[in-house]
Amino acid sequence: MPPNVFTNYPTVKKTDSINVFLWTRFNTQNLDQAFVRAQMTNYLRETAASPNGARFAIFTLGSRLRMVRGFTADSSTLLAAMSDPTSGTEPTVMKELSTPARIANEDLMISSQGRR
């Protein structure tokens, strides 16, 4: 565009679909939450590497539905929102539902995350 000429025409072709990541804590063990979070992160990183205009939003569901980040095609802002400790996307520990072996695995996983 020439200088001082502006447009609202999108520079990236947008898809017709919108996508929602719903992060739920109901009946989901800590290890499974960690796995899902890692998969979400990988997916968003791949989306950032190949922009196609897909729009995403992240919601959490605990005692209430909460929007972590509204719809955007910028996956870096979604990744940043997931990194925010107040986002509610960190795995929670529900040891009362775990077997002793699972508790040991979760404790090991949590302690190894602290060393990163």
TAWO-V376774 format. One record per backbone hydrogen bond with DSSP energy under -1.0 kcal/mol. CO is the residue of the C=O (numbers start at 1). NH is the residue of the N-H. E is the energy in kcal/mol with one decimal. If there is no record, write none. Layout:
BEGIN
co->[CO CO]
nh->[NH NH]
e->[E E]
END
This chain:
BEGIN
co->[2 19 21 23 25 29 30 31 32 33 34 35 36 37 38 39 40 41 42 43 44 45 46 55 56 57 58 58 59 60 61 64 66 69 72 73 74 75 76 77 78 79 84 94 95 99 100 101 102 103 104 105 106 107 108 109 110 113]
nh->[5 57 59 61 28 33 34 35 36 37 38 39 40 41 42 43 44 45 46 47 48 49 50 19 72 21 68 69 23 66 25 62 60 58 56 75 78 79 80 81 82 83 87 97 98 103 104 105 106 107 108 109 110 111 112 113 114 116]
e->[-1.4 -1.3 -3.0 -3.0 -1.1 -2.4 -2.5 -2.0 -2.5 -2.5 -2.1 -2.2 -2.6 -2.4 -2.5 -2.5 -2.5 -2.3 -2.3 -2.2 -2.1 -1.6 -1.2 -2.4 -2.0 -2.9 -2.6 -1.7 -3.3 -2.6 -2.0 -1.9 -2.8 -2.3 -2.7 -1.1 -1.1 -2.6 -2.1 -2.0 -2.0 -1.4 -2.2 -1.9 -1.4 -2.5 -2.0 -2.1 -2.8 -2.6 -2.2 -2.5 -2.8 -2.4 -2.0 -1.7 -1.2 -1.1]
END
